Amino acid sequence: MADTAGVTRFARQVGAMPRRLVRSTRARWRHGLLAGRAQPRWWPEGVAEWPGLRSPHADKEVVLFAGGRRYEFAPATLRGFSGHVHHGTRRPTADDVAASLARLDLPVEVARSMATVSSFEGGYDAIQTYDSAKFSWGFIQFSASGGLYDVLEAIKGSQPAVFASVFEPAGIDTAHWQVLVRRDGRTFVGPRAQDLLHDDPTLWTPFITAAGITGVQDAQTRVAYERYYLPMMQATTTTSGGEMRFGDVFAHSEVGRTLLFDRAVRLGPASAVALFRGVMERCGARVDQFEAASQDGCGVDAIVNELLLAEAHDGTRLGSIISQLADAEPETR
């Protein structure tokens, strides 16, 4: 009898699955979690409008004007997500980043690493809305679900007049560790705010406008250094020979430090640290090898090769970084 009751309960659960799936999908859609999803190939034509493409600008070029300049946003897709991209017209050189670091009293020797990664991400005014983050801005693409909050907070702290005159009139603000958007007397946070940033081009204009201000560029530089570069240099891994700081391992390799920074930007610092720990463990890295600058065993070159194997899906980008910086590697590795 007990077995029969169990089978009946299981059958009811299976029968309820389609209804639960519909309800959960509708809930996710209402909370913005499907915004930007490109219509999949299996979606039946003519049956119903695909709920993931809610923006009226989907698949269309968007043109904005700010400061007397024209900005074009092209439709773009990536791994099932859709949106727009503007790669930016204010792309920083290594000298630009060095000047920004100097104004902030931060180490100028990291400028080439930052400028190299920025060459793949865009300018200070770059915006993209076509991936899972829904909205990203800046020279290393600070995402609405990640570093964008920190940059906006940095601007509020260092450039309060700019923030009050550029971002607040558009309804963009920060509170409780989140980016928020005020619209029609309501305040949206989390996924719903990200949804609005994805869908509404009028919310992109303040970011473009602000990107031309030196203090805003400095805020981007500060957050890039403090949130992505410095944590990678300070991160450690433990081997049979003891504990090693990543910054010490790559102390004489600009290529290595740039790859650390690049992976932090692409994956987030926590995931990047885990990646490098695994790479160094598989490589068999030991403290004594780096203390003696040994070329035997798992040196910097071996770690980089292991990284290329682990991140083969992004090998073109990593290879380009290595090529750009290899001529500045005079030291023995």
C-alpha positions as CSV (number, residue, x, y, z in Angstrom):
1,M,0.0,0.0,0.0
2,A,2.8,2.3,0.9
3,D,4.5,1.7,-2.4
4,T,1.3,2.5,-4.3
5,A,0.9,5.8,-2.4
6,G,4.5,6.7,-3.3
7,V,4.0,5.9,-6.9
8,T,0.8,8.1,-6.9
9,R,2.7,11.0,-5.3
10,F,5.5,10.7,-7.8
11,A,3.0,10.7,-10.7
12,R,1.3,13.8,-9.3
13,Q,4.7,15.6,-9.0
14,V,5.6,14.7,-12.6
15,G,2.2,15.9,-13.8
16,A,2.7,19.2,-12.0
17,M,6.1,19.9,-13.4
18,P,5.0,21.7,-16.6
19,R,2.8,24.0,-14.5
20,R,5.6,24.7,-12.0
21,L,8.0,25.4,-14.9
22,V,5.6,27.9,-16.4
23,R,5.0,29.6,-13.1
24,S,8.7,29.8,-12.3
25,T,9.6,31.1,-15.8
26,R,6.9,33.8,-15.6
27,A,8.3,34.8,-12.2
28,R,11.8,35.0,-13.5
29,W,10.7,37.0,-16.5
30,R,8.8,39.5,-14.3
31,H,12.0,39.9,-12.1
32,G,14.1,40.6,-15.2
33,L,16.0,37.4,-15.2
34,L,15.2,36.6,-18.8
35,A,15.8,40.1,-20.1
36,G,18.4,40.0,-23.0
37,R,18.0,36.3,-23.7
38,A,18.0,35.8,-27.4
39,Q,15.2,33.8,-29.0
40,P,16.4,30.1,-29.2
41,R,16.1,28.2,-32.4
42,W,13.6,25.8,-30.9
43,W,11.0,28.6,-30.1
44,P,8.0,28.0,-32.3
45,E,7.4,30.8,-34.9
46,G,4.0,32.5,-34.7
47,V,2.9,30.8,-31.5
48,A,3.9,33.6,-29.0
49,E,6.4,36.4,-28.7
50,W,9.6,35.2,-27.1
51,P,9.6,36.8,-23.6
52,G,13.4,37.2,-23.4
53,L,13.4,40.1,-25.9
54,R,11.4,42.7,-24.1
55,S,13.3,45.8,-25.2
56,P,11.7,47.7,-28.1
57,H,15.2,48.3,-29.4
58,A,16.1,44.6,-29.7
59,D,17.9,43.8,-33.0
60,K,18.0,47.5,-33.9
61,E,20.8,50.0,-34.0
62,V,20.5,52.7,-31.3
63,V,21.9,56.2,-31.8
64,L,22.5,58.6,-28.9
65,F,23.8,62.1,-28.7
66,A,25.8,63.4,-25.8
67,G,28.0,66.4,-25.5
68,G,27.4,67.2,-29.2
69,R,28.8,63.8,-30.2
70,R,27.0,60.9,-31.9
71,Y,27.2,57.4,-30.4
72,E,26.1,54.3,-32.2
73,F,25.2,51.1,-30.5
74,A,25.1,48.0,-32.6
75,P,23.0,44.9,-31.9
76,A,25.0,42.1,-30.5
77,T,24.6,38.5,-29.2
78,L,26.7,36.3,-27.1
79,R,25.9,32.7,-25.9
80,G,22.2,33.1,-26.0
81,F,22.0,36.7,-24.8
82,S,21.3,39.7,-26.9
83,G,21.6,43.5,-26.5
84,H,23.9,46.3,-27.8
85,V,27.5,47.3,-27.8
86,H,29.5,50.6,-28.1
87,H,33.2,49.9,-27.8
88,G,34.0,53.4,-26.8
89,T,35.8,56.4,-28.3
90,R,37.8,57.2,-25.2
91,R,40.3,54.3,-25.2
92,P,43.1,54.9,-22.7
93,T,46.8,54.3,-23.6
94,A,49.3,53.1,-21.1
95,D,50.4,56.8,-20.6
96,D,46.8,57.8,-19.9
97,V,46.4,55.1,-17.3
98,A,49.8,55.9,-15.8
99,A,48.7,59.6,-15.5
100,S,45.5,58.5,-13.8
101,L,47.4,56.2,-11.4
102,A,49.8,59.0,-10.5
103,R,46.9,61.4,-9.7
104,L,45.5,58.7,-7.4
105,D,49.0,58.0,-5.8
106,L,48.8,54.4,-7.0
107,P,51.7,52.4,-8.5
108,V,52.2,53.6,-12.1
109,E,54.0,50.4,-13.1
110,V,50.7,48.6,-13.5
111,A,49.6,51.0,-16.3
112,R,50.6,48.7,-19.2
113,S,48.8,45.8,-17.7
114,M,45.6,47.8,-17.3
115,A,45.9,49.4,-20.7
116,T,46.5,46.0,-22.3
117,V,43.4,44.5,-20.8
118,S,41.4,47.6,-21.6
119,S,42.3,47.2,-25.3
120,F,40.1,44.1,-25.3
121,E,37.3,45.6,-23.1
122,G,36.8,49.1,-24.6
123,G,37.1,52.8,-23.7
124,Y,36.1,54.7,-20.6
125,D,32.7,55.3,-22.4
126,A,32.3,51.7,-23.6
127,I,28.9,50.1,-22.9
128,Q,27.6,46.6,-23.6
129,T,24.3,45.0,-22.8
130,Y,24.5,41.7,-24.6
131,D,25.8,39.2,-22.0
132,S,24.5,37.8,-18.7
133,A,25.5,40.9,-16.7
134,K,22.8,42.9,-18.8
135,F,24.8,46.1,-18.5
136,S,28.5,46.9,-18.3
137,W,30.4,50.2,-18.6
138,G,33.9,51.5,-18.7
139,F,37.5,50.6,-19.7
140,I,37.4,47.2,-18.2
141,Q,33.6,46.8,-18.4
142,F,32.3,47.1,-14.8
143,S,29.1,45.0,-14.8
144,A,25.8,45.9,-13.1
145,S,26.1,42.7,-11.1
146,G,29.7,43.3,-10.1
147,G,32.0,46.4,-10.2
148,L,29.6,49.0,-11.4
149,Y,28.4,49.7,-7.9
150,D,31.9,50.3,-6.7
151,V,32.6,52.7,-9.6
152,L,29.4,54.7,-9.0
153,E,30.2,54.8,-5.3
154,A,33.7,56.1,-6.1
155,I,32.3,58.8,-8.3
156,K,29.8,59.8,-5.5
157,G,32.7,60.1,-3.1
158,S,35.3,61.8,-5.3
159,Q,33.0,63.7,-7.7
160,P,29.7,64.4,-5.8
161,A,28.8,67.4,-8.0
162,V,29.2,65.2,-11.1
163,F,27.1,62.4,-9.7
164,A,24.4,64.8,-8.6
165,S,24.3,66.6,-12.0
166,V,24.7,63.6,-14.4
167,F,23.5,60.4,-12.8
168,E,20.9,61.4,-10.3
169,P,18.6,63.3,-12.8
170,A,18.5,60.1,-14.8
171,G,17.3,58.2,-11.7
172,I,20.6,56.3,-11.3
173,D,21.9,55.9,-7.7
174,T,23.5,53.4,-5.3
175,A,22.3,52.1,-1.9
176,H,22.8,49.0,0.2
177,W,25.5,47.6,-2.0
178,Q,23.3,47.8,-5.1
179,V,22.8,49.9,-8.2
180,L,19.3,51.3,-8.2
181,V,17.1,53.0,-10.8
182,R,14.3,55.4,-9.8
183,R,11.5,55.6,-12.3
184,D,7.9,57.1,-12.0
185,G,8.1,57.3,-8.2
186,R,9.3,53.8,-7.8
187,T,12.8,52.5,-6.9
188,F,14.1,49.4,-8.7
189,V,17.1,47.4,-7.4
190,G,18.8,44.1,-8.3
191,P,17.7,42.3,-11.4
192,R,14.9,44.8,-12.1
193,A,17.3,47.7,-12.1
194,Q,19.7,45.7,-14.4
195,D,16.7,45.0,-16.6
196,L,16.0,48.7,-17.0
197,L,19.7,49.4,-17.7
198,H,19.6,46.8,-20.4
199,D,16.4,47.9,-22.1
200,D,16.4,51.7,-21.9
201,P,19.0,53.6,-23.9
202,T,18.1,56.9,-22.1
203,L,19.9,55.4,-19.1
204,W,23.1,54.9,-21.1
205,T,23.5,58.6,-21.8
206,P,24.7,59.7,-18.3
207,F,27.4,57.0,-18.5
208,I,28.6,58.3,-21.8
209,T,28.6,61.9,-20.6
210,A,30.4,61.1,-17.4
211,A,33.2,59.1,-19.2
212,G,34.7,62.3,-20.6
213,I,35.4,63.7,-17.1
214,T,38.9,63.1,-15.8
215,G,37.7,62.5,-12.2
216,V,35.3,59.8,-13.5
217,Q,38.1,58.1,-15.4
218,D,40.2,58.2,-12.3
219,A,37.3,56.5,-10.4
220,Q,37.3,53.7,-12.9
221,T,41.1,53.4,-12.5
222,R,40.9,53.2,-8.8
223,V,38.3,50.5,-8.7
224,A,40.1,48.5,-11.4
225,Y,43.2,48.6,-9.2
226,E,41.6,48.0,-5.8
227,R,38.9,45.5,-6.8
228,Y,40.7,43.5,-9.5
229,Y,44.5,44.1,-9.7
230,L,45.5,44.3,-6.0
231,P,43.5,41.3,-4.8
232,M,45.2,39.1,-7.4
233,M,48.7,40.3,-6.3
234,Q,47.8,39.7,-2.6
235,A,46.2,36.3,-3.2
236,T,48.1,33.2,-2.0
237,T,48.3,29.5,-2.7
238,T,49.7,26.8,-0.5
239,T,52.1,24.2,-1.9
240,S,54.4,21.5,-0.4
241,G,57.1,24.2,-0.1
242,G,54.9,26.7,1.8
243,E,52.6,29.6,1.0
244,M,53.2,31.8,-2.1
245,R,51.8,35.2,-3.0
246,F,50.8,35.6,-6.6
247,G,52.4,39.0,-6.7
248,D,55.7,37.4,-5.6
249,V,55.5,34.6,-8.1
250,F,55.0,37.1,-11.0
251,A,57.1,39.8,-9.5
252,H,59.4,39.9,-12.5
253,S,56.8,39.0,-15.2
254,E,54.5,41.7,-16.5
255,V,52.9,39.1,-18.7
256,G,52.0,37.0,-15.6
257,R,50.7,40.0,-13.7
258,T,48.6,41.1,-16.7
259,L,47.1,37.6,-17.1
260,L,46.2,37.6,-13.4
261,F,44.5,41.0,-13.9
262,D,42.8,39.9,-17.1
263,R,41.3,36.7,-15.6
264,A,40.1,38.7,-12.6
265,V,38.3,41.1,-15.0
266,R,36.8,38.2,-17.0
267,L,35.9,35.8,-14.3
268,G,35.8,37.9,-11.1
269,P,38.7,37.9,-8.5
270,A,37.4,34.8,-6.5
271,S,37.1,32.6,-9.6
272,A,40.4,33.9,-11.0
273,V,42.2,33.1,-7.7
274,A,40.7,29.6,-7.8
275,L,41.8,29.2,-11.4
276,F,45.4,30.1,-10.8
277,R,45.6,28.0,-7.6
278,G,44.5,25.0,-9.7
279,V,47.0,25.8,-12.5
280,M,49.9,26.1,-10.1
281,E,48.9,22.9,-8.3
282,R,48.8,21.0,-11.6
283,C,52.1,22.5,-12.6
284,G,53.8,21.6,-9.3
285,A,54.9,25.1,-8.3
286,R,57.1,25.3,-5.2
287,V,58.3,28.3,-3.2
288,D,62.0,27.5,-3.6
289,Q,61.7,27.7,-7.4
290,F,60.7,31.3,-7.3
291,E,63.0,32.3,-4.4
292,A,65.9,31.1,-6.4
293,A,64.5,32.3,-9.8
294,S,65.0,28.7,-11.0
295,Q,64.3,27.9,-14.6
296,D,63.7,24.2,-13.7
297,G,60.3,22.7,-13.0
298,C,57.3,24.9,-12.8
299,G,58.5,28.4,-13.5
300,V,56.5,31.3,-14.8
301,D,56.6,30.0,-18.4
302,A,55.2,26.7,-17.3
303,I,52.4,28.4,-15.3
304,V,51.5,30.5,-18.3
305,N,51.4,27.4,-20.5
306,E,49.1,25.6,-18.0
307,L,46.9,28.6,-18.0
308,L,46.6,28.5,-21.8
309,L,45.5,24.9,-21.6
310,A,43.0,25.6,-18.8
311,E,41.5,28.6,-20.6
312,A,41.8,27.3,-24.2
313,H,38.3,28.7,-25.0
314,D,39.8,32.2,-24.5
315,G,43.2,31.3,-26.0
316,T,43.1,34.0,-28.7
317,R,42.8,36.8,-26.2
318,L,45.4,35.4,-23.8
319,G,47.8,34.8,-26.7
320,S,47.3,38.4,-27.8
321,I,48.1,39.7,-24.3
322,I,51.3,37.6,-24.2
323,S,52.3,38.8,-27.7
324,Q,51.8,42.5,-26.7
325,L,53.8,42.3,-23.6
326,A,56.5,39.6,-24.4
327,D,58.9,42.3,-25.7
328,A,59.0,43.8,-22.2
329,E,60.2,40.6,-20.5
330,P,63.9,41.0,-20.2
331,E,64.2,39.1,-16.9
332,T,65.1,35.4,-16.5
333,R,62.0,33.4,-15.9
